[in-house]
Amino acid sequence: MKKKSPVVFMTTLACLAALMPTSAYAYLDPGTGAFAVQSLIAAVAGGLIAIRAYGRRILGMFWRSKAPPEDWPKDTSGNGHS
């Protein structure tokens, strides 16, 4: 039998602990809801700004080069591939 990693065990244990129902005797006032909505709006706005700022760089890694293979830069690492 294969021995499991302690990281996997701790992660599983943490997930199970987070999913266990507990009683929370707390009062949530309207300010808490407003804070949650404000956080959600800020996360969406931040995500949109990040996509706008870095979107072309990230998508550029997946676009094909329009240059034919003979125009590609030559490999100078010396590992035998050209």
C-alpha positions as CSV (number, residue, x, y, z in Angstrom):
1,M,0.0,0.0,0.0
2,K,1.3,3.4,-1.0
3,K,2.0,5.9,1.8
4,K,0.1,9.2,1.4
5,S,1.8,12.5,1.6
6,P,1.2,14.5,4.8
7,V,0.3,17.5,2.7
8,V,-2.6,15.6,1.1
9,F,-3.8,14.4,4.5
10,M,-3.7,17.9,6.0
11,T,-5.5,19.4,3.0
12,T,-8.2,16.8,3.2
13,L,-8.6,17.3,6.9
14,A,-8.8,21.1,6.5
15,C,-11.5,20.7,3.8
16,L,-13.5,18.4,6.0
17,A,-13.2,20.7,9.0
18,A,-14.4,23.7,6.8
19,L,-17.4,21.7,5.6
20,M,-18.6,20.6,9.1
21,P,-21.7,22.5,10.2
22,T,-21.3,24.6,13.3
23,S,-23.5,27.1,15.1
24,A,-22.4,30.7,14.7
25,Y,-24.1,33.0,17.2
26,A,-23.3,36.2,15.4
27,Y,-25.2,39.3,14.4
28,L,-24.8,40.4,10.8
29,D,-25.9,44.0,10.5
30,P,-26.6,45.8,7.1
31,G,-23.0,47.2,7.1
32,T,-21.7,43.6,6.7
33,G,-23.8,43.1,3.6
34,A,-22.7,46.4,2.2
35,F,-19.1,45.4,2.8
36,A,-19.6,42.1,1.1
37,V,-21.2,43.8,-2.0
38,Q,-18.3,46.3,-2.0
39,S,-15.7,43.5,-1.9
40,L,-17.5,41.7,-4.8
41,I,-17.6,44.9,-7.0
42,A,-13.9,45.6,-6.2
43,A,-12.9,42.0,-7.1
44,V,-14.7,42.3,-10.5
45,A,-13.3,45.7,-11.2
46,G,-9.8,44.5,-10.3
47,G,-10.1,41.4,-12.5
48,L,-11.3,43.5,-15.5
49,I,-8.4,45.9,-15.1
50,A,-5.9,43.0,-14.9
51,I,-7.4,41.5,-18.0
52,R,-7.1,44.8,-19.8
53,A,-3.5,45.4,-18.7
54,Y,-2.2,41.9,-19.2
55,G,-4.7,40.3,-21.6
56,R,-2.6,40.7,-24.8
57,R,0.5,39.3,-23.1
58,I,-1.3,36.3,-21.9
59,L,-3.1,35.6,-25.1
60,G,0.1,36.4,-27.1
61,M,1.6,33.1,-25.7
62,F,-1.2,31.2,-27.4
63,W,-1.3,33.0,-30.8
64,R,0.7,31.5,-33.7
65,S,3.5,33.4,-35.2
66,K,2.8,34.7,-38.7
67,A,6.4,34.3,-39.7
68,P,7.4,31.2,-41.7
69,P,9.7,28.7,-39.8
70,E,12.7,29.7,-41.9
71,D,12.4,33.2,-40.5
72,W,12.4,32.1,-36.8
73,P,15.4,32.9,-34.7
74,K,18.1,30.2,-34.7
75,D,18.8,28.3,-31.5
76,T,22.1,29.3,-30.0
77,S,21.9,27.2,-26.9
78,G,24.2,24.5,-28.4
79,N,21.9,21.6,-27.6
80,G,21.9,20.4,-31.2
81,H,18.5,21.6,-32.3
82,S,18.3,24.3,-34.9
